[in-house]
Amino acid sequence: MKRVLAVTLCLLLTSVIVGLNAMQSGAPTAAGNSEPPTCGILVELFTSEGCSSCPPADELLRKLDSMRTIANNQIVVLGEHVDYWDGTGWRDRFSSREYTERQAEYARRLSVPDPYTPQIVVDGKQQVSGNNVQSLQAALQAAATEAKSSISILSADLDGNNLILKLKTSPLPQGRKRGDLYVAVADNSDETQVRGGENSGRALKHVAVLRSLQKVAKVGPEGFEKDVNLRLSKDLEKNNLRVVAFVQESGNGRVLGSTVRVLSQTTATR
């Protein structure tokens, strides 16, 4: 049975990657050939190590992250681990009530009867099952046609537990009057040997695991440029971090632009 599931997953991933590759354009093919895109599509995966249907979605997020660009838009991914699976035999060390509440807010905005995993939200306005590759492809295609604000992380410096950022956004898309600027700090990659629950005995690999999310400023129609100083938790592996910045409308949750900056490339294993 596991072999059948593995083959099915492989075929599904191949299908979506082939389809998404067909959308790619303008991505650098060699150093110096073109500038990387500054407009991003934010892909948020709500997942849990206690959910047996989540590992394929986690793998799909890793595939998306490795693609880097799509239709000349930067792919920006976040893995947000919810906590409502923690009482089913395995406590996800990355789970947070904050991310559960963020998913619940999306459910309200997008008229989803009940939050579920795995769930993907694209640019805050489209939701699909994390294992429905055809719907994900359609959502990404739609997001790639939307006007976006360009966001740049001009610099990112670590000083002990302080993260010092210089952030800049272009003017908001026409007709958009304001947004909230968020900074997410995430692990680049993680691996967990699960010892209980539905995934007992499996080694699960994750990418862009959200560890903190902070609203740092309001952005007006003219855009924004500012230095931001964030205090990081002492338990974060400082050599295994990435920073995601995005602008999101407070009312409808639409993401108006996003970007990512990787600080290092190291895998932390428990």
C-alpha positions in Angstrom: 0.0 0.0 0.0 2.8 2.4 0.9 4.5 1.7 -2.5 1.2 2.6 -4.3 0.9 5.8 -2.3 4.6 6.7 -3.1 4.0 6.1 -6.8 0.8 8.1 -6.8 2.6 11.0 -5.0 5.4 10.9 -7.6 3.0 11.1 -10.5 1.1 14.0 -8.9 4.3 15.9 -8.2 5.5 15.3 -11.7 2.2 16.6 -13.1 2.3 19.8 -11.1 5.9 20.6 -11.7 5.6 20.0 -15.5 2.6 22.3 -15.5 4.3 25.0 -13.4 7.5 24.8 -15.4 5.4 25.6 -18.5 4.5 28.9 -16.8 8.0 29.9 -15.9 9.5 32.8 -17.8 12.2 35.4 -17.2 14.0 33.3 -14.6 17.8 33.7 -14.6 19.5 30.9 -16.5 23.0 31.9 -15.6 24.7 34.4 -13.3 24.3 37.9 -14.6 21.8 37.1 -17.4 18.8 38.8 -15.7 17.7 40.4 -12.5 15.7 38.2 -10.1 12.1 39.2 -9.9 11.0 41.5 -7.0 7.3 40.6 -7.1 6.3 37.5 -5.3 3.4 35.1 -5.0 3.0 34.0 -1.3 2.1 30.3 -0.9 1.1 29.4 2.7 0.8 25.8 3.6 -1.2 24.9 6.8 0.2 21.6 7.9 1.0 19.3 10.9 3.3 16.5 11.6 0.4 14.7 13.2 -1.6 14.6 9.9 -1.0 11.6 7.7 -2.1 13.4 4.5 0.3 16.3 5.1 3.7 14.8 4.1 2.8 14.9 0.3 1.8 18.6 0.7 5.1 19.3 2.6 7.0 17.7 -0.3 5.0 19.8 -2.8 6.0 23.0 -0.9 9.6 21.9 -1.1 9.3 21.5 -4.9 7.7 24.9 -5.2 10.5 26.4 -3.1 13.1 24.9 -5.4 11.5 26.4 -8.5 12.3 29.9 -7.3 10.2 31.7 -10.0 7.0 31.3 -11.9 5.8 33.6 -14.8 8.5 36.1 -13.7 7.2 36.1 -10.1 9.2 35.0 -7.2 7.7 32.0 -5.4 7.6 32.7 -1.6 6.6 29.8 0.6 5.8 29.4 4.2 4.9 26.3 6.2 2.6 27.1 9.1 2.1 24.3 11.5 -1.2 24.3 13.3 -1.8 22.9 16.8 -5.1 21.1 16.6 -3.4 17.8 15.7 -1.2 17.9 18.8 -3.6 15.8 21.0 -3.6 12.8 18.6 -0.5 11.0 19.6 2.3 13.4 18.5 3.0 17.0 19.4 4.4 18.9 16.5 7.3 21.0 17.8 6.7 23.7 15.2 2.9 24.0 16.0 1.5 27.3 17.2 -1.9 28.5 18.3 -1.1 31.8 16.4 -0.9 29.9 13.1 -4.2 28.0 13.9 -5.8 31.4 14.4 -4.4 32.7 11.2 -5.8 29.8 9.3 -9.2 30.3 11.0 -9.2 33.9 9.9 -8.6 32.7 6.3 -11.4 30.2 6.7 -13.7 33.1 7.6 -12.6 35.3 4.8 -12.7 32.6 2.1 -16.0 31.0 3.3 -14.4 27.7 4.2 -16.7 25.8 6.6 -13.9 24.4 8.7 -10.1 24.7 8.7 -8.4 21.6 7.5 -4.9 20.2 6.7 -3.2 20.3 4.4 -4.5 23.6 3.1 -2.7 26.0 0.8 -3.6 29.7 0.6 -2.2 31.6 -2.4 -1.7 35.4 -2.0 -4.3 35.4 0.8 -7.2 35.2 -1.6 -7.4 31.6 -3.0 -7.4 28.4 -1.0 -7.0 24.8 -2.3 -6.3 21.4 -0.8 -2.6 21.0 -0.2 -2.7 17.7 -2.3 -4.8 19.1 -5.2 -2.1 19.9 -7.7 -4.4 20.9 -10.5 -6.2 23.5 -8.3 -2.9 24.8 -7.0 -1.6 25.2 -10.6 -4.8 27.2 -11.5 -4.4 29.4 -8.3 -0.8 30.2 -9.2 -1.7 31.0 -12.7 -4.3 33.4 -11.5 -2.0 35.0 -8.9 0.7 35.5 -11.6 -1.7 37.8 -13.5 -2.4 40.1 -10.5 -0.8 43.5 -10.1 1.6 43.4 -7.2 3.8 45.7 -5.2 7.5 45.1 -5.4 9.1 44.4 -2.0 12.8 44.3 -1.3 14.9 43.2 1.7 17.8 45.6 1.0 19.8 44.2 3.9 19.5 41.6 6.7 22.0 41.4 9.5 22.1 39.3 12.6 23.5 40.7 15.8 23.1 38.1 18.5 19.4 37.7 18.8 18.6 40.9 16.9 17.6 40.8 13.3 18.2 44.2 11.6 16.4 44.7 8.3 16.2 47.4 5.7 12.9 47.0 3.9 11.4 48.8 0.9 8.2 48.5 -1.0 7.1 50.1 -4.3 3.8 52.0 -4.4 0.8 49.7 -3.9 -1.1 48.5 -6.9 -3.6 50.9 -8.3 -6.7 51.2 -6.2 -5.1 49.8 -3.1 -4.9 52.4 -0.3 -3.1 50.7 2.5 -1.7 47.4 3.8 0.1 45.9 6.7 3.8 45.0 6.4 4.6 41.6 7.9 8.0 40.0 8.6 8.1 36.3 9.0 11.2 34.4 10.2 11.3 30.8 9.2 13.7 27.9 9.3 15.1 27.1 5.9 14.6 23.4 6.4 14.0 20.9 9.2 13.6 17.2 9.6 11.8 15.3 12.4 11.7 11.6 13.2 8.1 11.1 14.2 7.6 8.7 17.1 3.8 8.7 17.5 0.5 9.5 15.9 -0.5 9.0 12.3 3.0 9.5 11.0 4.8 7.3 13.5 8.0 5.9 12.2 8.4 8.4 9.4 11.1 11.0 8.9 9.4 14.2 7.8 11.2 16.9 5.9 10.0 20.5 5.9 10.9 23.8 4.2 10.3 27.4 5.3 8.9 26.4 8.7 7.4 29.6 10.2 8.8 30.4 13.6 7.6 34.0 14.1 5.3 36.4 12.4 5.2 40.1 13.2 3.4 43.1 11.8 6.0 45.8 11.6 4.4 48.8 9.8 1.6 50.3 7.9 2.1 50.9 4.2 0.3 53.6 2.3 -0.3 53.9 -1.4 3.0 55.6 -1.9 5.0 52.7 -0.6 7.4 52.3 2.3 11.2 52.3 3.3 12.4 51.8 6.8 14.9 50.0 9.0 13.3 47.3 11.2 14.9 45.7 14.3 13.4 42.4 15.5 14.2 40.4 18.6 14.5 36.7 17.8 13.9 33.8 20.1 17.0 32.3 21.6 16.1 28.8 20.5 16.3 29.6 16.8 19.2 28.1 14.8 20.7 31.3 13.5 22.5 29.4 10.6 19.2 28.0 9.4 17.0 31.0 8.8 15.2 32.9 6.0 13.2 36.1 6.2 9.9 36.7 4.3 8.4 40.1 4.0 4.9 40.7 2.6 2.2 43.3 2.5 -1.4 42.2 3.3 -4.6 44.1 3.3 -6.2 43.9 6.8 -9.8 43.7 5.7 -9.9 41.0 3.0 -6.5 39.4 3.6 -5.3 39.9 0.1 -1.5 39.8 -0.2 -0.3 42.7 -2.3 3.4 41.7 -2.6 6.0 39.4 -1.0 9.7 38.5 -1.1 12.1 36.2 0.6 15.8 36.4 1.6 17.6 33.2 2.7 20.3 33.9 5.4 21.9 30.5 5.2 21.5 26.9 4.0 21.7 24.4 6.9 19.4 21.6 7.9 18.6 21.2 11.6 17.6 17.7 12.7 16.1 16.4 15.9 
